[in-house]
Amino acid sequence: MSEPQITTLISPLLTGLIGLFGTLVGVYYQRKSETHRQQVNQIYRPMYNELIEVTEGDLPFDTSDERFRSYWLELDRYWHSQVDEDLRDQIKNYINLLGVANSVFFVIAEEIKSNIRLNTVKSSRAGSGTSAYVDTKLLYRVSGGKNSYVPLVDWFESYSAAILKATDIDELREKLENKADSLSPEHRRAIDAMEDEHLSELGKAIEKADAEVDFPEGISSTSELFEELETKANSLSNTVKQKSESRII
């Protein structure tokens, strides 16, 4: 076979191989890009949004589960395995702090339910009726002319940051009022219905949590726990953001 004939046979073969290689490379990068997109949508973006909210003072409280609960716990092992070990450890430390916050909530909630002084909050300023803690319910409000009550877990979802962050009664009232103002006039009227004696009893519930909860080393109170959660969330959010951005092609 002459050289021109060999060249004629080899050229299409090489062209085909190069085309096949190009196709395989394209498929590889397409799948890699799709995997990265799924990681961003399923892991990094939701976690980043949660952590930013924590740095702004809003902890992820799940009213249906009646506890602080991170989005991370909704993911299965497959998605966990998509995150490198160092980041998984950082997220685990953050979730452990949320677990301590749950212990705080349980103590305070039991104190609220059992304290008779916190079961009789009344004021005409609250609207037509009373602003009352009834069993596990707080915050009287009027909606569409009908009386309704906000369950304790809903109340704690709204005001947990104020409770966990305040260091004294005056600061507690200020933080409760500020949060109520951001929610609705009904919430503000309900908070206004709380007199100093009621805040004092709520403060005692917080002090009981400070005394009974097993805090991690270096943390000795609910306010210090909240500060550590904010610090941890801020640092972790930066890492999660970097991981997310590195996967956007």
Secondary structure, DSSP 8 states (H G I E B T S, - for coil): --HHHHHHHHHHHHHHHHHHHHHHHHHHHHHHHHHHHHHIIIIIHHHHHHHHHHHTT---EETTTTEE--GGGGS-HHHHHTS-HHHHHHHHHHHHHHHHHHHHHHHHHHHHHH-GGGS----GGGSSS----BTTEEEEEEETTEEEEEEHHHHHHHHHHHHHH--SHHHHHHHHHHHHHHH-HHHHHHHHT--HHHHHHHHHHHHHHHHHS---TT--SHHHHHHHHHHHHHHHHHHHHHHHHHT--
